[in-house]
Amino acid sequence: MSMIKEFLGEDLSEKNTIKAQYSLEDLQSINNNISEKIKELVNMSKNLVKKREKANKTGLILKV
C-alpha cells in the first residue's frame, strides 16, 4: 500500500472505509475470470453481428 501512496501522493486509507486484503493468487484468479468473461462477450457480439449481416442479406429481421 505504501507504494500506491507514494505513487499517488495521498493517503488512500482516509478515503476508503471498506478495506479488503486479497492475495496475489486471488487477484490473478479474479483477473483471469474477468478476462474469460470479456472473451465470451466479444465472441457473443461477433456472432450477433454475423447473424445480423446474414439476416440483412436474406431480408429477414433479427430481433434481439
PyMOL commands that place a pseudoatom at each C-alpha (Angstrom):
pseudoatom trace, name=CA, resn=MET, resi=1, chain=A, elem=C, hetatm=0, pos=[0.000, 0.000, 0.000]
pseudoatom trace, name=CA, resn=SER, resi=2, chain=A, elem=C, hetatm=0, pos=[2.871, 2.369, 0.675]
pseudoatom trace, name=CA, resn=MET, resi=3, chain=A, elem=C, hetatm=0, pos=[3.957, 2.149, -2.973]
pseudoatom trace, name=CA, resn=ILE, resi=4, chain=A, elem=C, hetatm=0, pos=[0.472, 3.218, -4.029]
pseudoatom trace, name=CA, resn=LYS, resi=5, chain=A, elem=C, hetatm=0, pos=[0.525, 6.091, -1.564]
pseudoatom trace, name=CA, resn=GLU, resi=6, chain=A, elem=C, hetatm=0, pos=[3.915, 7.180, -2.857]
pseudoatom trace, name=CA, resn=PHE, resi=7, chain=A, elem=C, hetatm=0, pos=[2.764, 6.943, -6.465]
pseudoatom trace, name=CA, resn=LEU, resi=8, chain=A, elem=C, hetatm=0, pos=[-0.471, 8.850, -5.911]
pseudoatom trace, name=CA, resn=GLY, resi=9, chain=A, elem=C, hetatm=0, pos=[0.915, 11.186, -3.306]
pseudoatom trace, name=CA, resn=GLU, resi=10, chain=A, elem=C, hetatm=0, pos=[-2.038, 10.828, -0.964]
pseudoatom trace, name=CA, resn=ASP, resi=11, chain=A, elem=C, hetatm=0, pos=[-3.248, 8.687, 1.889]
pseudoatom trace, name=CA, resn=LEU, resi=12, chain=A, elem=C, hetatm=0, pos=[-5.831, 6.338, 0.442]
pseudoatom trace, name=CA, resn=SER, resi=13, chain=A, elem=C, hetatm=0, pos=[-6.797, 4.857, 3.796]
pseudoatom trace, name=CA, resn=GLU, resi=14, chain=A, elem=C, hetatm=0, pos=[-8.627, 8.052, 4.729]
pseudoatom trace, name=CA, resn=LYS, resi=15, chain=A, elem=C, hetatm=0, pos=[-10.840, 7.817, 1.641]
pseudoatom trace, name=CA, resn=ASN, resi=16, chain=A, elem=C, hetatm=0, pos=[-11.637, 4.109, 1.808]
pseudoatom trace, name=CA, resn=THR, resi=17, chain=A, elem=C, hetatm=0, pos=[-13.959, 2.988, 4.565]
pseudoatom trace, name=CA, resn=ILE, resi=18, chain=A, elem=C, hetatm=0, pos=[-14.074, -0.637, 3.426]
pseudoatom trace, name=CA, resn=LYS, resi=19, chain=A, elem=C, hetatm=0, pos=[-10.761, -2.428, 3.349]
pseudoatom trace, name=CA, resn=ALA, resi=20, chain=A, elem=C, hetatm=0, pos=[-10.124, -5.855, 1.936]
pseudoatom trace, name=CA, resn=GLN, resi=21, chain=A, elem=C, hetatm=0, pos=[-6.947, -7.756, 1.511]
pseudoatom trace, name=CA, resn=TYR, resi=22, chain=A, elem=C, hetatm=0, pos=[-6.566, -10.252, -1.302]
pseudoatom trace, name=CA, resn=SER, resi=23, chain=A, elem=C, hetatm=0, pos=[-3.622, -12.463, -2.043]
pseudoatom trace, name=CA, resn=LEU, resi=24, chain=A, elem=C, hetatm=0, pos=[-1.845, -12.160, -5.349]
pseudoatom trace, name=CA, resn=GLU, resi=25, chain=A, elem=C, hetatm=0, pos=[-3.303, -15.537, -6.320]
pseudoatom trace, name=CA, resn=ASP, resi=26, chain=A, elem=C, hetatm=0, pos=[-6.828, -14.317, -5.549]
pseudoatom trace, name=CA, resn=LEU, resi=27, chain=A, elem=C, hetatm=0, pos=[-6.329, -11.191, -7.642]
pseudoatom trace, name=CA, resn=GLN, resi=28, chain=A, elem=C, hetatm=0, pos=[-4.885, -13.208, -10.516]
pseudoatom trace, name=CA, resn=SER, resi=29, chain=A, elem=C, hetatm=0, pos=[-7.839, -15.578, -10.354]
pseudoatom trace, name=CA, resn=ILE, resi=30, chain=A, elem=C, hetatm=0, pos=[-10.297, -12.671, -10.370]
pseudoatom trace, name=CA, resn=ASN, resi=31, chain=A, elem=C, hetatm=0, pos=[-8.459, -11.116, -13.307]
pseudoatom trace, name=CA, resn=ASN, resi=32, chain=A, elem=C, hetatm=0, pos=[-8.498, -14.416, -15.217]
pseudoatom trace, name=CA, resn=ASN, resi=33, chain=A, elem=C, hetatm=0, pos=[-12.233, -14.820, -14.599]
pseudoatom trace, name=CA, resn=ILE, resi=34, chain=A, elem=C, hetatm=0, pos=[-12.918, -11.305, -15.835]
pseudoatom trace, name=CA, resn=SER, resi=35, chain=A, elem=C, hetatm=0, pos=[-10.743, -11.885, -18.914]
pseudoatom trace, name=CA, resn=GLU, resi=36, chain=A, elem=C, hetatm=0, pos=[-12.657, -15.071, -19.746]
pseudoatom trace, name=CA, resn=LYS, resi=37, chain=A, elem=C, hetatm=0, pos=[-15.999, -13.284, -19.403]
pseudoatom trace, name=CA, resn=ILE, resi=38, chain=A, elem=C, hetatm=0, pos=[-14.770, -10.484, -21.663]
pseudoatom trace, name=CA, resn=LYS, resi=39, chain=A, elem=C, hetatm=0, pos=[-13.716, -13.058, -24.284]
pseudoatom trace, name=CA, resn=GLU, resi=40, chain=A, elem=C, hetatm=0, pos=[-17.155, -14.674, -24.065]
pseudoatom trace, name=CA, resn=LEU, resi=41, chain=A, elem=C, hetatm=0, pos=[-18.868, -11.308, -24.537]
pseudoatom trace, name=CA, resn=VAL, resi=42, chain=A, elem=C, hetatm=0, pos=[-16.652, -10.446, -27.506]
pseudoatom trace, name=CA, resn=ASN, resi=43, chain=A, elem=C, hetatm=0, pos=[-17.473, -13.783, -29.138]
pseudoatom trace, name=CA, resn=MET, resi=44, chain=A, elem=C, hetatm=0, pos=[-21.183, -13.308, -28.497]
pseudoatom trace, name=CA, resn=SER, resi=45, chain=A, elem=C, hetatm=0, pos=[-21.007, -9.837, -30.016]
pseudoatom trace, name=CA, resn=LYS, resi=46, chain=A, elem=C, hetatm=0, pos=[-19.167, -11.120, -33.095]
pseudoatom trace, name=CA, resn=ASN, resi=47, chain=A, elem=C, hetatm=0, pos=[-21.731, -13.891, -33.539]
pseudoatom trace, name=CA, resn=LEU, resi=48, chain=A, elem=C, hetatm=0, pos=[-24.570, -11.415, -33.236]
pseudoatom trace, name=CA, resn=VAL, resi=49, chain=A, elem=C, hetatm=0, pos=[-23.003, -9.170, -35.878]
pseudoatom trace, name=CA, resn=LYS, resi=50, chain=A, elem=C, hetatm=0, pos=[-22.639, -12.169, -38.216]
pseudoatom trace, name=CA, resn=LYS, resi=51, chain=A, elem=C, hetatm=0, pos=[-26.281, -13.143, -37.657]
pseudoatom trace, name=CA, resn=ARG, resi=52, chain=A, elem=C, hetatm=0, pos=[-27.438, -9.590, -38.328]
pseudoatom trace, name=CA, resn=GLU, resi=53, chain=A, elem=C, hetatm=0, pos=[-25.365, -9.409, -41.510]
pseudoatom trace, name=CA, resn=LYS, resi=54, chain=A, elem=C, hetatm=0, pos=[-26.783, -12.742, -42.682]
pseudoatom trace, name=CA, resn=ALA, resi=55, chain=A, elem=C, hetatm=0, pos=[-30.313, -11.628, -41.835]
pseudoatom trace, name=CA, resn=ASN, resi=56, chain=A, elem=C, hetatm=0, pos=[-29.805, -8.380, -43.748]
pseudoatom trace, name=CA, resn=LYS, resi=57, chain=A, elem=C, hetatm=0, pos=[-28.628, -10.301, -46.817]
pseudoatom trace, name=CA, resn=THR, resi=58, chain=A, elem=C, hetatm=0, pos=[-31.643, -12.616, -46.736]
pseudoatom trace, name=CA, resn=GLY, resi=59, chain=A, elem=C, hetatm=0, pos=[-34.100, -9.841, -45.922]
pseudoatom trace, name=CA, resn=LEU, resi=60, chain=A, elem=C, hetatm=0, pos=[-35.009, -11.269, -42.530]
pseudoatom trace, name=CA, resn=ILE, resi=61, chain=A, elem=C, hetatm=0, pos=[-35.445, -9.143, -39.444]
pseudoatom trace, name=CA, resn=LEU, resi=62, chain=A, elem=C, hetatm=0, pos=[-33.367, -10.286, -36.498]
pseudoatom trace, name=CA, resn=LYS, resi=63, chain=A, elem=C, hetatm=0, pos=[-34.877, -9.446, -33.147]
pseudoatom trace, name=CA, resn=VAL, resi=64, chain=A, elem=C, hetatm=0, pos=[-32.593, -9.330, -30.151]
for i in range(1, 64): cmd.bond("trace and resi %d" % i, "trace and resi %d" % (i + 1))
show_as sticks, trace
zoom trace
